[in-house]
Amino acid sequence: MKTPRYTVDSLHEQFPDDNACLDYMFQQQYGDLKACPKCGVTNPRYYRVKKRKCYACNDCGYQISPLANTIFHKSETSLKKWFYAIFLFGVGKNGVSAKEIERHLGVTYKTAWRMVKQIRLMMQQDGNPLSGIVEIDETYIGGKHDREGMLSNKTAVIGMVEKRKNTGQVKAIATKRADATVALPFIRAMAKQGSEIQSDESTIYHRVKREYLHRFITHSKEEYSKDGVHTNTIEGFWSQMKRSIDGTYHCVSPKYLQFYVDEFVFRYNHRHQAAFPELLKVAAKHVV
């Protein structure tokens, strides 16, 4: 069954103002609270404290804040603007820059930069390993032309994707170098034993056969698909990520590249569902 689209109209209907946003955060964190943490009364009732972003127990007055230790903690930016920024990340195929957030929300660039940084932190990859047939490949991001016209100072990214139509998940890491000392531990951590690893003929994957079924194609012989073996899926992910980085962010520092990689991994892994509600659930957790 196809997931209903979550549009900007859906956003404004569900969250018309800051109060609705705060109520959502309260329900996500304390909606199933069985007893007051202070007085111990069961099935406690809480009321909103006027002019404060917190709620108080109806019996003892103990106050709890649903924004404490979240990305919204101590932020002077309205919750509705925060939710809208998260919505943009959820629906944006090519990424969202701090300048775009600045223009949409009417905040300073410093505020917009902090917001996008915190939102990307919510998009970090989980530790659930891949399984089945898994493609692996490496690519390079950034760099600049030297005097000979060659690109240098590029940052390597190694990625794996499940070869499953519509449901395949992807994992990727930015690294200083792409070699066997990085690739093999990455595979061990992110591909279940018994998985089939498919790659090109790069020597960095030669040791994979010691622990996994390993099949590969030889690009140098113009082999791009043979007997069901190819790396087209992960290369398609690289293509989309690179176009988006070049078109939206233009330049990404190696220091922060992993955050951008995480963003595109999250977007790919949620490509067939509404990403915004999932991001909100993460936002409601204690993440700071």
Secondary structure, DSSP 8 states (H G I E B T S, - for coil): -------HHHHHHH-SSHHHHHHHHHHHHHTT--B-TTT--BS--EEE-TTSS-EEETTT--EE-TTTTSTTTT--S-HHHHHHHHHHHHH-SS---HHHHHHHHT--HHHHHHHHHHHHHTT------B-SEEEEEEEEE--EE-TTS-EES-EEEEEEEE--TTT--EEEEEES--SHHHHHHHHHHHB-TT-EEEE-S-GGGGGGGGTSEEEE--GGGT-S-BTTB--HHHHHHHHHHHHHIIIIIS---TTTHHHHHHHHHHHHHTTTS-HHHHHHHHHTS---
